[in-house]
């Protein structure tokens, strides 16, 4: 089953753009997925298991990186499916 997830990341940092680009890069590392960056959110489309695996890994890596820097991040996810 194909789905789409709309992701907004709020790194809660002064220099937030690089953190968002890193997260988009992690999602884009999955060649089977379609990743569409936008000005306010990024959409990820593909097979259910692959989309959730990519999002889970990207969220975890981002939160771990923010934690190591003593910071926090907030994610907002909207899920659409089946497509």
C-alpha positions as MATLAB code, in Angstrom:
seq = 'XXXXXXXXXXXXXXXXXXXXXXXXXXXXXXXXXXXXXXXXXXXXXXXXXXXXXXXXXXXXXXXXXXXXXXXXXXXXXXXXXXX';
ca = [
       0.000    0.000    0.000;
       1.380    3.406   -0.967;
       1.109    6.348    1.425;
       2.322    9.901    1.797;
       3.606   11.648    4.891;
       3.828   15.420    5.193;
       6.599   16.347    7.660;
       7.324   19.678    9.305;
      10.481   19.945   11.412;
      11.042   22.650   13.997;
      14.649   22.256   15.265;
      14.230   24.894   18.019;
      17.632   26.330   17.149;
      18.909   29.704   16.005;
      20.532   28.270   12.862;
      17.770   25.886   11.835;
      18.172   25.602    8.032;
      21.159   23.192    8.047;
      19.341   20.884   10.468;
      16.301   20.733    8.184;
      18.468   20.107    5.108;
      20.236   17.246    6.925;
      16.885   15.637    7.742;
      15.712   15.966    4.126;
      19.007   14.410    3.046;
      18.401   11.422    5.307;
      14.961   10.920    3.766;
      16.337   11.330    0.235;
      18.833    8.514    0.856;
      16.002    6.021    0.208;
      15.906    5.678   -3.602;
      12.515    3.924   -3.644;
      10.808    6.979   -2.097;
       9.712   10.229   -3.667;
      10.795   13.129   -1.434;
       9.344   16.557   -2.241;
      10.821   19.401   -0.154;
       8.674   22.515    0.212;
       8.964   25.864    1.935;
       6.982   24.757    5.020;
       7.107   20.961    4.939;
       8.451   17.953    3.069;
       6.322   15.199    1.573;
       7.521   11.594    1.419;
       5.697    9.134   -0.846;
       6.121    5.417   -1.285;
       5.306    1.976    0.018;
       4.014    2.015    3.612;
       6.857    0.076    5.273;
       9.593    1.955    3.412;
       8.113    5.384    4.162;
       7.786    4.656    7.861;
      11.284    3.148    8.028;
      12.784    6.258    6.408;
      10.793    8.643    8.610;
      11.603    6.672   11.762;
      15.332    6.733   10.985;
      15.349   10.422   10.010;
      13.417   11.462   13.120;
      15.635    9.402   15.400;
      18.882   10.730   13.871;
      17.627   14.315   14.068;
      16.516   14.008   17.697;
      19.787   12.317   18.671;
      21.809   15.064   16.960;
      19.791   17.789   18.700;
      20.158   16.016   22.047;
      23.933   15.772   21.620;
      23.968   19.543   21.069;
      21.817   20.115   24.146;
      18.836   21.127   22.021;
      15.395   19.896   21.094;
      13.282   19.505   17.978;
       9.599   19.115   17.227;
       8.100   17.192   14.300;
       4.572   17.418   12.917;
       3.488   14.483   10.717;
       0.361   14.143    8.583;
      -0.303   10.780    6.972;
      -2.310   10.273    3.785;
      -3.243    6.895    2.419;
      -3.766    4.749    0.664;
      -2.704    6.501   -2.508;
];
